[in-house]
Each structure stands twice: as C-alpha cells, then as structure tokens.
Amino acid sequence: MKVAVFYSTRTGNTRRLAQGIADELSAYAPALIDLTQLQGPLPAADCYLVGYWADRGRADEHAQHFLKQLTGQKVGLFGTLGAYPYGPHARHIMQAAEDCLSDSCLLMGHFLCQGPVDPDLLRRMAADKPVAPQAKTRHTIAATHPNQTDIQYAASLFKERLQHQ
C-alpha cells in the first residue's frame, strides 16, 4: 500500500507533524507534499493523509480546498491547533474538516493535537485586551507540541488503519 502525506502549515507545526508521520510510516514509502506547492496531478497512492492547521474553527483554506477535490479516496486527517485537542471546540474543527470530504471518500481516522499559536496572533490578542491566565497556560502547553508522543499517536492511528485495509 502506498501513502501520500499532504500538509498545509503556517508556523511549521503541521509540517513537523506531517514529517513525523511520514517518517513513522516509512514502510508505505510516503510522498510528503506541501499543499501550497502542489502542482499537477496527485501522486498515485492508496491512501491520502491530509494535515491542516486550525483557522477560525475550521481547517485552513488550502486544506479545505484540497479536501473538497478528493473523491473516492481513502483519507486520513490530522491537524494542529492552539487550543486543547479535546472538547467542543476541537470536535467542531474536526467535524468541519470532515465535512469537506465527499461522501465517496472513506475516512481512515482523524488526529488533532496542539501546536504553538502564531506569535503575531498572540501579540494582536494581547494588544486588544489582557490575556486570561487560563489562556496563557494553554498557550504555554501548546508551545510544547507537536511532540514525539503526538507524532507516535498519529502514526499509530494511521498505521493500524492501513494494516486493516
């Protein structure tokens, strides 16, 4: 089985996660492709793993556009966000990304983890109003992700799903 790993990134978080997943899935000879650099036809693959960064409650525009073009494919999703990767906000983001897929696609799994918030965004937020202590804590924790544990969890999810196809 051949896998292609696509990603969109703004600050490098999703690229780091995508690279780690590709490394962990080396037995599947994955192609690693930045969605902003994608040209020409899609590489031949049995499964497309697509990474996005959360932007205003959904996958970023590059990832959304790409996901909406896929039909009849096996697709795994992974993403990064500054908020905690559980709870209603994270579930909303995951659902919004999944809603971009055609009904003809088979969702192979979905992984979401934290990543550092864009420093420019943090500065703009702080200039607008004082940052709540809980938000500062969340941003501090987010800055430690994606880490090797996140990469291993994501890769394990997709590896398990690929082995059962």
Buried (B, 14 or more C-beta within 10 A) or exposed (E): EEBBBBBBBBBBBBBBBBBBBBEBBEEBEBBBBBBEEBEEEBBEBEBBBBBBBBBEEBBBEBBBBBBEEBEEBBBBBBBBBBBBBEEEBBEEBBEBBBEBBEEEBEEBBBBBBBBBBBEEEBEEBEEEEEEEEEBEEBBEEBBEBBBEEBBBBBBBBBBEBBEEE
